[in-house]
Amino acid sequence: MKNSVPADLAARYERDGFVIIPDLITAEECDKLKSEARNVLSNKGRPGASVHLFVALENPYFRALSEDPRVVGPLTKLMPHGVQFLNDKLVYKSADKTFPTPWHIDCFYWRNTRPKLSVWLPLDDATAANGTLTVIPGSHKKDWKMVKKGLANGEFHDEVGNADWREGDIVTCAIKRGTGIFFSDRLVHGSTPNTAGQDRYAIIGTYQAPAADEPFDLDFPARKVLVPAA
Ligand SMILES: O=C(O)CCC(=O)C(=O)O
């Protein structure tokens, strides 16, 4: 299968704050992971939740994905100081989980820690209609303020409070399952509402450069150095 890393990957990541790499894993692998995701959620998921953390810790298939060379290969081009897997989470929408994820940047989840990069990989084809990821290219270079926003399911989410982009700046990532969106933890992103009433399962793996554990890291027992610092 094709999974070559484009030569300009790091330059595009630096310019836009994200890169999209198609065909990281196959449709069959997505099917298998989705069925594993359903098992994880039915055994350990919180009723009503749309997010489930520690998937690689709980499931060998997601553990294998987190360190798969097809994922780690591109990461080595974007992370010159080595690659440590930190944690992952399932984020899923369906006929009864339809709400959009508000515009936010992930570094507000982990304030005052070293920079991180996440890989958003849908297990269903992801479109504007079923809740795909939306991004603002170049937004990783600006300063953003966060405010708390209440979601339709009663959860709260950090949202960018000083949004200054226009409709035309938004990239709605319509992508096939098995594609990876590699994005900076400073990139403004969100997702569309699921108006199609179809499943949209995605796994998000988060990575950082290897270093002595920060207190924040200790909450993530699946963390693992995949490429040591050169
Ligand atoms: O999959 C989504 O809806 C977006 C998830 C997301 O951006 C996040 O959990 O930080």
PDBQT file of the ligand as one rigid body, heavy atoms in Angstrom, charges set to zero:
ROOT
HETATM    1  O1  LIG A 301     -12.966  14.369  16.975  1.00  0.00    +0.000 OA
HETATM    2  C1  LIG A 301     -13.391  15.478  17.269  1.00  0.00    +0.000 C 
HETATM    3  O2  LIG A 301     -14.579  15.777  17.204  1.00  0.00    +0.000 OA
HETATM    4  C2  LIG A 301     -12.420  16.524  17.742  1.00  0.00    +0.000 C 
HETATM    5  C3  LIG A 301     -11.750  16.068  18.962  1.00  0.00    +0.000 C 
HETATM    6  C4  LIG A 301     -10.764  17.040  19.477  1.00  0.00    +0.000 C 
HETATM    7  O3  LIG A 301     -10.383  17.962  18.845  1.00  0.00    +0.000 OA
HETATM    8  C5  LIG A 301     -10.239  16.879  20.817  1.00  0.00    +0.000 C 
HETATM    9  O4  LIG A 301     -10.711  16.004  21.545  1.00  0.00    +0.000 OA
HETATM   10  O5  LIG A 301      -9.319  17.624  21.178  1.00  0.00    +0.000 OA
ENDROOT
TORSDOF 0
